[in-house]
Every structure is written in C-alpha cells, then in structure tokens.
Amino acid sequence: MTRRDRVGRYGGYGAALALTPYLLIKVSWVVGSLLGLAPVGKGFGLAGWVLLNAVTIGMAGVGIAMSLALVRPWGMRIPGWLVAFCTWTGAGFLVSVLPYAVLSTVLDAGQGGAAGGGGDDPAMPGWESALVQFGFIGTGLGLALALPAYLRRRRPDAFTGRTGGGEATAAPWAAVVAAVVGLVRLYWAVGGTAGLSNPSERDIDWHLLTGLGALWALAGAAALRMLGRKHSAPVCRRILSALVWLGSGSLFAWSAWKLPLTLFVALAHPADTTLPESLAVAAVLHLAAVVAGVGMLGPLIGSHRRGSTEPGAARPHP
C-alpha cells in the first residue's frame, strides 16, 4: 500500500467517524420527539419534524457509507455513476457548509455567544452544535483525502495525462442561468430586498449561506465559460473543471434540498414558519439552480468520455 493510499484510508475512516455524531443526534431527535422527550422544531408538526429528520438521517447514512466505500474493497464494485453522483452532491453541500461553519463560529465568538442551531433544529445545546460542525468539517477534510486515492485506484488513466485531450463543450445557457442565480443570491446577501416578502426574517446565518451559495454559483459559471475556450493549459483546465464540479454541485445540492421545503411551506402553511424570500420567487430560483447545476455537469461528462475513448487511452479499471 502506497503512502497516498494510507492517507486516503485514514481520510475515509475519519470522514465516516466524523459524521457519526450528526447521525446519532438526528436519531435521538426523532426518537425523543416520538416519545415526547424532546421538543419538535419550531414551525413543524410531529409528522413533518420526523419526516425532515428522517431525510437527514438517510443523507448522513449515505455519507457514511460512501466514506467507507472509498476505502473498502467493495467500494470498487459500486457503479461509477452512483459514486460520482453522491460525491458531486456531497461536495456541493460541503463547499458551503465548511466555510459557513468556520465563519459562523468566528462571528459567534466575536459576539460572545454560542453557536446556534439551524433554522430546522430545536433548541440545540452548545455541545451538540459543536459536534455537528465538527462532523461537517471532519467529513469534508476526510473526503478530500479519500476521494483522490479512490479515483487513482479506479481510474488511473485520469491521472496520467492521457485523457486530457477531450475539449469541454461549454453550455452557455447553463452558465447564464447559474450566473443569474448567483447574482440574485449575492444581491440578497449584501442586503437587497427585492424578491423578499419578509426581509426581517433574515439573520446572519441566512446571509452567510446565501452569500456562499452566490459565490460558488458565479465561480462555477465563470469557470464553465472559460473551460469552453480552446488552447487552455492542462493545469488550468483541471482547476476550471474542479470549479465547475463544485459550483454545479452546490447549485444542485442546496436547491434540490430547499425546493421541496419551499413547496411544503407554500402548500401547508406551517405555523410559526416564515421564509425571508417570496415563496414564488424562491421556488423559481431553486428550480433554475437545479437545472443549471445539471446543465453545467454535462460538459464535464462529455469531455471525460471523449478523452477516455481517444486512441491510446488507458482502459479504466472495473
């Protein structure tokens, strides 16, 4: 086993271990609320609260399983598209969560307060909030170490320079839609109120997450446009591809998560739940983000397939 593989193994196990407290906390919330021992989140009924947390439990379970799949032999037998989709959406969540966790902790410390829970949480003790943030940060760092080692084992040709000839065909419409979504979010993050029906509901967490989402959308859109240009240096193309991968994943993951919640609020009108955004505007924006995220990913897949079918390209490992 090479040093790179050992580091990847530690990263994969570390990511699974770091995410386990989050999973256990969510399970305790569900069990506690069903038994009447824990509060139900503000604005939710019991059924809605259990459903929401059951979804996050499933997501955490998938994250732990994927972390282990990156280092265990059975992970090499998982279909490549499933690994790609899970890592794409997972990276999309984490690129906003990781800086958010750091920035919110710094801001809370500067204000002399403890980090608070998210808007879908009951009153969260400081130690639970710390465990959740540690889980996200540890998972992100662990996957950053485990995923490259896994990819080198599964597709060594991608790291030999033999598949770099495929040119990505830019999707102008996807870049434009992503840029529009990013600009709207940036406008909201810096204090704009057009398209908001309840501006007073905004807090520092909302501003941070909205601003981070805007930056990744704009970075991904700009990288996609630049990636479509020919005669780019291989190193630059890898950086641009990474930005498109992360930007598109952020657009898709967060909006695919928030769109059903927005529709739920619009249709069910749960008590004590008020979103800052106009529900119609939010729904359209999330739908546009999901479509743009998928559209941005297309050129990367096409480029990879063209490159891997060039004469002399190494055959991928099964």
Secondary structure by P-SEA (a helix, b strand, c coil): ccaaaaaaaaaaaaaaaaaaaaaaaaaaaaaaaaaccccccccccaaaaaaaaaaaaaaaaaaaaaaaaacccccccccaaaaaaaaaaaaaaaaaaaaaaaaaaaaaaaaccccccccccccccaaaaaaaaaaaaaaaaaaaaaaaaaaaaacccccccccccccccccaaaaaaaaaaaaaaaaaaacccccccccccccaaaaaaaaaaaaaaaaaaaaaaaaacccccaaaaaaaaaaaaaaaaaaaaaaaaaaaaaaaaaccccccccccccaaaaaaaaaaaaaaaaaaaaaaaaaaaaaaaccccccccc
